Amino acid sequence: MPTDRITFSFFRYPLGYSPVAFLFMGFRRLFIGADVPTGDVRLMGCGGGDGFSILPDPRTYCLMSGLPDPAEDQRLRQSRFYRRIARPSQAQLHIELKPISGHGSWDGREPFAYSGERSIDGPLAVLTHARVHSNQVRPFWRAVPQIREHLRQAPGCLFHIGFGERPLRTLATFSLWQDIEQMRAFAYHQTPHHRTLRAARQEDWLSESIFARFRVLNVSGDLGAWDIRTAPLGAVHH
């Protein structure tokens, strides 16, 4: 069922551990046991080059967990599945969020229960997820490098990364923004991102997509190990 709480956790591993991490992600369903709380729990691989490369980054992975009850977070972290992910990592980043608004579906359903807030003060996060038609993979990935470069230069973008569940066919982008005005300037003005969205609609690139905004509740972990601008997040991170 849709959840009104979501956490994105990012893990980075030593290079020597990369093959184990890759195999664990590939066969993750075999390791999710009864001690993992019921909810939306997804382990996904990140791409190279901030996550936007067609080639994977074997050292970096994303765990998305949507658990309606806050008490279930601790159960998840105590599970064998989570410990196998977290213990070997050399750097972690955890971002807790409240879904505000959005549209679209992921795996045929709406995963988030949006609050409908219209006034958003302070930092927010944006998630996009796209599933690409097999005959549109080439034009889709041709457009990705321009979006990545524009994100890196966008005023107010505090952090961004890309990840996915299936190579080539899916890509999720996650970004943190200083405020909603600067996020809107990136998303809706005549930018590579806006042009790609228009082409995707006109040329039917995607079989499924979702766009969601979140209020940032908490940011924690090894912030110094990630390319994240922490100053504007001072009010929400511990």
Buried (B, 14 or more C-beta within 10 A) or exposed (E): EEBBBBBBBBBBBEEEBBEEBBEBBEEBEEBBEEEBBEBBBBBBBBBBBBBBBBEBBBBBBBBBBBBBEEEBBEBBBEBEBBEBBEEBBEBBBBBBBBBBBBEBEBEEEBBBBBEEBEEBEBBBBBBBBBBBBEEBBEBBBEBBBBBBEBBEEBEBBBBBBBBBBEEEBBBBBBBBBBBBEBBEBBBEEEBBBBEBBEBBEEEEBBEBBBBBBBBBBEBBBBBEEBEBEEEBBEEBBE
